[in-house]
Amino acid sequence: MVVSVLNSIGLHSYEDVKFVKAGSFQMGSENGQPDESPIHMEWVSGFYIDRFEVSINEWNRVTSYAEDIGYVFSEEQRFPRKGPGWYTNVDRFDFPMNMISWFDAVKWCNARSEFMGRLPLYFDPITNEIIRGQQLNSSSLIDVYWNRSGYRLPTEAEWEKAARGVAAGYKFPWGNSVDGSMANYKLSGDPFDNGASPRGYFDGNQLITKNEFSYGGERQIPPDRKNFYGLYDVIGNLSEWCWNWYDKNWYRSSKNTDRDDRGPDFEDLTSGKPARVHRGGGFSTENSSELGEPLRIAFRHVGYPDEYSTDRGIRSVRGDSHDPLWADAEVTEHDQWLYLSWLGYFFQTENLWAYFPHKGWIFPFGNGSYDNWIFFPSINSWLWTSKYAYPWYYDYEGKIWLEFKLDTPKKPRLVSLDSNVEIIFEQ
């Protein structure tokens, strides 16, 4: 008897990222705005970056979980601008998330880390508390555990390297010119002018009509405008929040080490009201030379961290590092008994064997709570699971999913695969 259906795409593709290898690249521009110079070689460690801007659906799924465990977001983020009702190719909530402040973005990255079983990164350096429900302002101190595996906003250097790919010196990911067939910006000729386009809309099937700044894009055979790393909408659509405080003189500062640079500290800011950087420009950006061509990769957009807008969103990253196995386990008052929010209480031995009241003895191996291999003596097999996948375990050798019910802990139900889309759980 079929008792439930699980979409395998939902299980596996929540994280859709591309890897950017460690290395140096030419950052900045000599022919743009004063704050973009000098061009300098910047070395960046390897990292993973979202292929698309975060969608409204992704945002809502994480915030629903987060608010139950103490996260507090702004009221404005509850009312993003959704996709237009006349466009039916994708759900209105699969458009990029907007109306989020920099503070919302930081909290959401922490929440996404916890949701996926990774250690959150942003914390208050005075209290050492993870940033969740605090009321934040421009003078709030926020620090980062850079060596953890969780999600965060990209630094300016990470964003620019990912946007450029290997094309040093170009204004845009594909060269030195832009037209309406390449990106969503003000009066560019796409059907969503004055609004965001669906994520990845410029995939070779985009529809462009003549408009004030389409620049002949309506006459082009539509190209697939993913960049070198396979990222969509790195310019236009939404401008994307970055980690860095803004300092117009930072590229010239002696404190800029040119190696995994994370921008100035709060006390290093030299002038003006403290602001954060966002990159790429959005659907309301007019890319005119009089304005400095603000769609250019090197252009440094600036916003206050409590601001929100319909043309500003995020694309998160995570470092190329791992958390220790079950690093999020909580200590209890009973010696060697620990608690995992997704697996329950367990007894930990010195040689890694663990005892669960409902599962018996198991041997775990892996990273954090997001990539776990577990050996079950009761079935003499290694199975894979994670906080996100639990209570389902995958047997790669048998190509089946297993579920351990609390009332029958040693008799998992077999799960058969039905095509590549659905997994049917049978009793």
VEXDREN-2710 file (C-alpha; in Angstrom, 1 decimal):
% VEXDREN-2710
k/r/px/py/pz
1/MET/0.0/0.0/0.0
2/VAL/1.4/3.4/-0.9
3/VAL/1.4/5.6/2.1
4/SER/3.3/8.7/1.1
5/VAL/5.2/10.3/-1.8
6/LEU/8.5/12.1/-1.5
7/ASN/9.8/14.3/-4.3
8/SER/13.5/13.2/-4.8
9/ILE/14.3/16.5/-6.4
10/GLY/13.1/18.3/-3.2
11/LEU/15.3/16.0/-1.1
12/HIS/18.5/16.4/-3.1
13/SER/18.5/19.7/-4.9
14/TYR/17.7/22.2/-2.0
15/GLU/21.4/23.2/-2.3
16/ASP/22.2/24.1/-6.0
17/VAL/25.7/25.4/-5.9
18/LYS/28.8/25.8/-8.0
19/PHE/32.4/25.5/-6.7
20/VAL/34.8/28.4/-7.3
21/LYS/38.4/27.2/-7.0
22/ALA/41.0/29.0/-4.9
23/GLY/43.2/31.4/-6.7
24/SER/44.0/35.0/-7.6
25/PHE/42.1/37.3/-9.9
26/GLN/42.2/40.9/-11.0
27/MET/39.7/42.9/-8.8
28/GLY/38.5/46.4/-9.5
29/SER/38.7/48.7/-12.4
30/GLU/40.8/51.7/-13.5
31/ASN/38.2/53.1/-15.8
32/GLY/35.2/53.1/-13.5
33/GLN/34.4/54.9/-10.3
34/PRO/37.1/56.1/-7.9
35/ASP/36.2/53.5/-5.3
36/GLU/36.9/50.7/-7.8
37/SER/40.6/51.5/-8.2
38/PRO/43.3/50.4/-8.2
39/ILE/43.0/47.1/-10.0
40/HIS/44.8/44.6/-7.7
41/MET/45.4/40.9/-7.5
42/GLU/43.2/39.3/-4.9
43/TRP/43.7/35.8/-3.7
44/VAL/40.5/34.0/-2.6
45/SER/40.1/30.6/-1.0
46/GLY/37.8/28.0/-2.6
47/PHE/34.1/28.3/-1.9
48/TYR/30.6/27.2/-3.0
49/ILE/28.1/29.7/-4.3
50/ASP/24.4/29.5/-5.1
51/ARG/23.8/29.0/-8.8
52/PHE/20.7/31.2/-8.6
53/GLU/19.5/34.1/-6.4
54/VAL/17.6/32.8/-3.4
55/SER/13.9/32.3/-4.2
56/ILE/10.9/33.4/-2.2
57/ASN/10.0/29.7/-1.8
58/GLU/13.5/28.9/-0.4
59/TRP/13.4/31.9/1.9
60/ASN/10.0/31.0/3.3
61/ARG/10.8/27.4/3.9
62/VAL/13.8/28.4/6.0
63/THR/12.1/31.2/7.9
64/SER/9.2/29.0/8.8
65/TYR/11.6/26.6/10.5
66/ALA/13.7/29.5/11.9
67/GLU/10.9/31.4/13.6
68/ASP/10.0/28.2/15.6
69/ILE/13.5/28.2/17.1
70/GLY/13.7/31.9/18.0
71/TYR/14.7/33.7/14.9
72/VAL/13.2/37.2/14.3
73/PHE/13.1/38.8/10.9
74/SER/11.8/42.2/9.8
75/GLU/8.2/42.7/9.1
76/GLU/9.0/43.9/5.5
77/GLN/10.4/40.5/4.5
78/ARG/6.9/39.1/4.9
79/PHE/5.8/41.0/1.8
80/PRO/8.2/40.4/-1.1
81/ARG/7.2/41.3/-4.6
82/LYS/6.2/38.0/-6.2
83/GLY/6.2/37.1/-9.8
84/PRO/3.3/38.5/-12.0
85/GLY/0.1/36.5/-12.1
86/TRP/0.1/36.5/-15.9
87/TYR/3.4/34.5/-16.1
88/THR/2.5/30.9/-15.6
89/ASN/5.7/29.1/-16.6
90/VAL/6.9/29.0/-12.9
91/ASP/5.3/29.6/-9.5
92/ARG/5.1/33.2/-8.4
93/PHE/7.1/32.3/-5.4
94/ASP/10.0/30.9/-7.5
95/PHE/11.0/34.4/-8.3
96/PRO/14.0/35.8/-6.4
97/MET/13.4/36.9/-2.8
98/ASN/13.4/40.6/-2.2
99/MET/12.4/43.2/0.5
100/ILE/15.1/41.9/2.8
101/SER/17.6/44.0/4.8
102/TRP/21.2/43.1/5.3
103/PHE/20.2/42.1/8.8
104/ASP/17.5/39.8/7.5
105/ALA/20.1/38.2/5.1
106/VAL/22.6/37.5/7.9
107/LYS/19.9/35.9/10.1
108/TRP/18.6/33.8/7.2
109/CYS/22.0/32.5/6.4
110/ASN/22.4/31.3/10.0
111/ALA/18.9/29.8/9.8
112/ARG/19.7/28.0/6.6
113/SER/22.8/26.6/8.2
114/GLU/20.8/25.2/11.1
115/PHE/18.0/23.9/8.8
116/MET/20.6/21.9/6.8
117/GLY/22.5/20.6/9.8
118/ARG/25.5/22.9/9.4
119/LEU/27.0/25.1/12.1
120/PRO/25.8/28.8/11.9
121/LEU/28.5/31.4/11.3
122/TYR/27.3/34.8/12.5
123/PHE/27.6/35.6/16.2
124/ASP/27.8/38.4/18.7
125/PRO/31.5/38.7/19.7
126/ILE/30.6/40.1/23.1
127/THR/28.1/37.5/24.2
128/ASN/29.2/34.7/21.8
129/GLU/25.5/34.2/21.0
130/ILE/24.6/33.1/17.5
131/ILE/22.7/35.8/15.7
132/ARG/19.0/34.7/15.7
133/GLY/16.5/37.0/17.4
134/GLN/18.5/40.0/18.3
135/GLN/17.4/43.5/17.4
136/LEU/20.2/44.7/15.2
137/ASN/21.4/48.2/14.2
138/SER/24.4/49.6/12.4
139/SER/26.5/49.7/15.5
140/SER/25.7/46.0/16.4
141/LEU/28.8/43.9/16.5
142/ILE/28.6/40.8/14.3
143/ASP/31.5/38.5/13.7
144/VAL/31.9/35.3/11.6
145/TYR/33.3/31.8/12.3
146/TRP/35.0/31.7/8.9
147/ASN/36.2/28.1/9.4
148/ARG/32.7/26.6/9.7
149/SER/30.8/25.0/6.9
150/GLY/27.6/27.1/7.2
151/TYR/26.1/29.6/4.8
152/ARG/26.9/33.3/4.7
153/LEU/26.9/36.3/2.4
154/PRO/29.8/36.5/0.0
155/THR/32.6/38.9/0.6
156/GLU/33.0/41.5/-2.2
157/ALA/36.1/39.6/-3.4
158/GLU/34.2/36.3/-3.5
159/TRP/31.3/37.9/-5.3
160/GLU/33.5/39.6/-7.9
161/LYS/35.6/36.5/-8.6
162/ALA/32.5/34.3/-9.0
163/ALA/30.9/36.9/-11.3
164/ARG/34.0/37.4/-13.5
165/GLY/34.9/33.8/-14.0
166/VAL/38.2/33.8/-15.9
167/ALA/37.4/36.9/-18.0
168/ALA/39.9/39.5/-16.5
169/GLY/39.3/43.1/-17.3
170/TYR/35.8/42.8/-18.8
171/LYS/33.0/45.1/-17.7
172/PHE/30.5/42.2/-17.8
173/PRO/30.7/38.4/-17.5
174/TRP/30.8/38.0/-21.3
175/GLY/32.6/41.2/-22.5
176/ASN/32.4/45.0/-22.6
177/SER/28.8/45.5/-23.8
178/VAL/25.3/44.7/-22.6
179/ASP/22.0/44.5/-24.3
180/GLY/18.5/43.5/-23.4
181/SER/19.1/39.8/-24.3
182/MET/21.7/39.5/-21.6
183/ALA/20.2/40.7/-18.4
184/ASN/17.2/42.2/-16.7
185/TYR/17.8/45.9/-16.1
186/LYS/15.7/49.1/-16.5
187/LEU/13.9/49.3/-19.8
188/SER/15.9/46.4/-21.2
189/GLY/13.0/44.9/-23.1
190/ASP/12.2/41.7/-21.2
191/PRO/8.5/41.1/-20.3
192/PHE/9.3/41.8/-16.6
193/ASP/10.5/45.4/-17.0
194/ASN/10.1/47.2/-13.7
195/GLY/10.1/43.8/-11.9
196/ALA/12.3/40.8/-11.3
197/SER/12.4/38.0/-13.9
198/PRO/12.3/34.3/-12.9
199/ARG/15.6/32.9/-11.7
200/GLY/17.6/31.8/-14.7
201/TYR/15.2/33.4/-17.2
202/PHE/18.2/34.3/-19.5
203/ASP/18.9/30.7/-20.4
204/GLY/18.6/30.9/-24.2
205/ASN/14.8/31.1/-24.2
206/GLN/14.3/34.7/-23.1
207/LEU/11.9/36.9/-24.9
208/ILE/13.0/40.5/-25.6
209/THR/11.2/43.3/-27.4
210/LYS/12.4/46.7/-28.5
211/ASN/12.7/49.1/-25.6
212/GLU/14.7/52.3/-24.7
213/PHE/17.7/50.4/-23.5
214/SER/17.3/47.0/-25.3
215/TYR/20.2/48.1/-27.6
216/GLY/19.2/45.6/-30.3
217/GLY/18.9/42.7/-27.9
218/GLU/15.5/42.0/-29.5
219/ARG/17.3/41.1/-32.7
220/GLN/19.7/38.7/-31.2
221/ILE/19.4/34.9/-31.2
222/PRO/18.9/34.5/-27.4
223/PRO/22.1/33.3/-25.8
224/ASP/22.3/31.3/-22.6
225/ARG/23.7/33.9/-20.2
226/LYS/25.0/31.7/-17.4
227/ASN/28.5/32.8/-16.7
228/PHE/31.8/30.9/-16.6
229/TYR/30.8/29.2/-13.3
230/GLY/27.3/28.4/-14.4
231/LEU/25.7/31.2/-12.4
232/TYR/22.6/33.1/-13.6
233/ASP/21.7/36.8/-13.0
234/VAL/25.0/37.9/-11.6
235/ILE/24.2/41.3/-13.1
236/GLY/20.7/42.7/-13.2
237/ASN/17.5/41.2/-11.8
238/LEU/18.4/41.8/-8.2
239/SER/21.4/43.4/-6.6
240/GLU/22.9/41.0/-4.1
241/TRP/24.0/41.8/-0.5
242/CYS/27.6/41.2/0.4
243/TRP/29.3/40.9/3.8
244/ASN/31.6/44.0/3.5
245/TRP/31.3/47.4/5.2
246/TYR/31.7/50.1/2.5
247/ASP/34.8/52.2/2.5
248/LYS/35.5/54.1/-0.7
249/ASN/39.2/54.0/-0.1
250/TRP/39.5/50.4/0.9
251/TYR/41.3/49.2/-2.2
252/ARG/44.1/51.6/-1.4
253/SER/44.2/50.8/2.3
254/SER/47.3/49.1/3.7
255/LYS/44.9/47.0/5.8
256/ASN/43.6/45.3/2.6
257/THR/45.8/42.2/2.6
258/ASP/44.8/41.1/-0.9
259/ARG/44.3/37.6/0.5
260/ASP/40.8/36.5/1.5
261/ASP/40.0/40.2/2.1
262/ARG/36.8/40.7/4.1
263/GLY/36.7/44.5/4.0
264/PRO/37.2/47.0/6.8
265/ASP/36.2/46.4/10.3
266/PHE/33.6/48.8/11.8
267/GLU/36.3/50.8/13.6
268/ASP/38.2/51.2/10.3
269/LEU/35.5/53.1/8.5
270/THR/36.7/56.5/7.6
271/SER/33.6/58.6/6.8
272/GLY/29.9/58.7/6.4
273/LYS/27.0/56.7/7.9
274/PRO/28.1/53.0/8.1
275/ALA/26.8/51.1/5.0
276/ARG/27.1/47.6/3.5
277/VAL/27.9/46.7/-0.1
278/HIS/25.6/45.0/-2.6
279/ARG/26.7/44.0/-6.1
280/GLY/25.4/43.4/-9.6
281/GLY/22.6/45.9/-10.0
282/GLY/18.9/45.1/-10.3
283/PHE/15.9/45.4/-12.6
284/SER/15.6/49.1/-11.8
285/THR/19.2/49.9/-12.6
286/GLU/19.7/52.1/-15.6
287/ASN/23.1/51.2/-17.2
288/SER/24.0/54.6/-18.6
289/SER/27.6/55.9/-18.9
290/GLU/26.5/59.1/-17.1
291/LEU/25.8/57.0/-14.0
292/GLY/29.1/55.0/-14.4
293/GLU/27.5/51.9/-16.0
294/PRO/26.3/50.5/-12.7
295/LEU/25.7/47.0/-14.1
296/ARG/29.5/46.5/-14.5
297/ILE/31.0/43.7/-12.4
298/ALA/33.3/46.1/-10.6
299/PHE/30.7/48.7/-9.6
300/ARG/30.2/48.9/-5.8
301/HIS/26.6/49.5/-4.9
302/VAL/26.0/50.8/-1.3
303/GLY/23.0/50.4/1.1
304/TYR/22.3/50.8/4.8
305/PRO/21.9/47.4/6.5
306/ASP/18.4/48.1/7.6
307/GLU/17.2/49.1/4.1
308/TYR/15.1/46.8/2.0
309/SER/14.0/47.1/-1.7
310/THR/12.1/45.1/-4.3
311/ASP/15.3/44.9/-6.4
312/ARG/17.7/43.7/-3.7
313/GLY/18.2/40.1/-2.6
314/ILE/20.9/37.5/-1.9
315/ARG/23.0/34.7/-3.3
316/SER/24.7/32.8/-0.4
317/VAL/28.0/31.1/-0.3
318/ARG/29.7/28.6/2.0
319/GLY/33.4/27.9/2.5
320/ASP/35.2/24.7/1.4
321/SER/35.4/23.3/4.9
322/HIS/33.6/20.7/7.1
323/ASP/32.1/20.6/10.5
324/PRO/33.0/17.8/12.9
325/LEU/30.5/14.9/13.0
326/TRP/27.4/15.9/14.9
327/ALA/29.0/19.1/16.0
328/ASP/25.5/20.5/16.9
329/ALA/24.9/17.8/19.5
330/GLU/23.9/19.2/22.9
331/VAL/25.4/18.1/26.2
332/THR/23.0/16.7/28.8
333/GLU/23.3/16.4/32.5
334/HIS/23.9/12.7/32.2
335/ASP/27.5/11.7/31.5
336/GLN/28.2/10.7/27.9
337/TRP/24.5/11.2/26.9
338/LEU/24.1/13.8/24.2
339/TYR/21.1/15.2/22.3
340/LEU/20.6/15.8/18.6
341/SER/17.4/17.8/17.7
342/TRP/16.8/15.5/14.7
343/LEU/18.0/12.1/16.0
344/GLY/17.2/12.3/19.7
345/TYR/19.2/11.2/22.8
346/PHE/22.2/8.9/22.4
347/PHE/25.0/7.5/24.4
348/GLN/28.4/8.3/22.9
349/THR/31.4/6.0/23.4
350/GLU/35.0/6.9/23.1
351/ASN/35.4/4.8/19.9
352/LEU/32.5/6.5/18.2
353/TRP/29.9/3.8/18.5
354/ALA/26.7/5.3/19.7
355/TYR/23.6/3.9/21.3
356/PHE/20.1/5.2/20.5
357/PRO/17.2/3.9/22.5
358/HIS/15.1/3.4/19.3
359/LYS/17.8/2.3/16.9
360/GLY/20.2/0.3/19.0
361/TRP/24.0/0.4/18.5
362/ILE/25.2/2.3/15.4
363/PHE/28.5/3.5/14.0
364/PRO/28.4/7.0/12.4
365/PHE/30.9/8.6/10.1
366/GLY/30.8/11.9/8.2
367/ASN/30.4/15.7/8.6
368/GLY/28.3/17.7/10.9
369/SER/24.6/16.7/10.7
370/TYR/24.5/17.2/6.9
371/ASP/26.5/14.3/5.5
372/ASN/26.3/11.2/7.6
373/TRP/27.1/7.6/6.9
374/ILE/25.8/5.2/9.5
375/PHE/26.5/1.5/9.9
376/PHE/23.5/-0.5/11.3
377/PRO/24.5/-3.9/12.6
378/SER/20.9/-4.9/12.5
379/ILE/20.9/-4.9/8.7
380/ASN/24.7/-5.2/8.2
381/SER/24.8/-2.2/6.0
382/TRP/26.0/1.4/5.7
383/LEU/23.3/4.0/5.0
384/TRP/23.4/7.7/4.3
385/THR/21.2/10.3/5.9
386/SER/21.3/13.9/7.1
387/LYS/19.3/16.4/9.2
388/TYR/17.5/17.5/6.0
389/ALA/16.8/13.9/4.8
390/TYR/15.9/12.3/8.1
391/PRO/14.0/10.1/8.8
392/TRP/14.9/8.6/5.4
393/TYR/18.1/6.7/4.9
394/TYR/19.6/5.9/1.5
395/ASP/21.3/2.6/0.7
396/TYR/23.5/3.4/-2.3
397/GLU/24.4/-0.3/-2.9
398/GLY/20.7/-1.4/-3.0
399/LYS/19.5/1.9/-4.5
400/ILE/16.6/2.0/-2.0
401/TRP/15.5/4.3/0.7
402/LEU/14.8/3.0/4.2
403/GLU/12.8/4.4/7.0
404/PHE/13.2/3.4/10.7
405/LYS/9.9/3.7/12.6
406/LEU/10.2/4.1/16.3
407/ASP/7.8/1.2/16.9
408/THR/9.8/-1.1/14.7
409/PRO/13.3/0.2/15.0
410/LYS/15.1/-2.8/13.5
411/LYS/12.7/-3.5/10.6
412/PRO/13.0/-0.6/8.2
413/ARG/10.4/-0.4/5.4
414/LEU/11.8/-0.8/1.9
415/VAL/11.3/2.1/-0.5
416/SER/11.2/1.6/-4.3
417/LEU/12.3/4.2/-6.8
418/ASP/9.7/5.3/-9.3
419/SER/11.5/7.2/-12.2
420/ASN/13.8/10.0/-11.3
421/VAL/11.2/12.2/-9.8
422/GLU/9.2/10.4/-7.2
423/ILE/10.1/8.0/-4.4
424/ILE/7.2/5.8/-3.4
425/PHE/7.2/4.5/0.1
426/GLU/5.5/1.1/0.4
427/GLN/4.3/-0.6/3.5
END
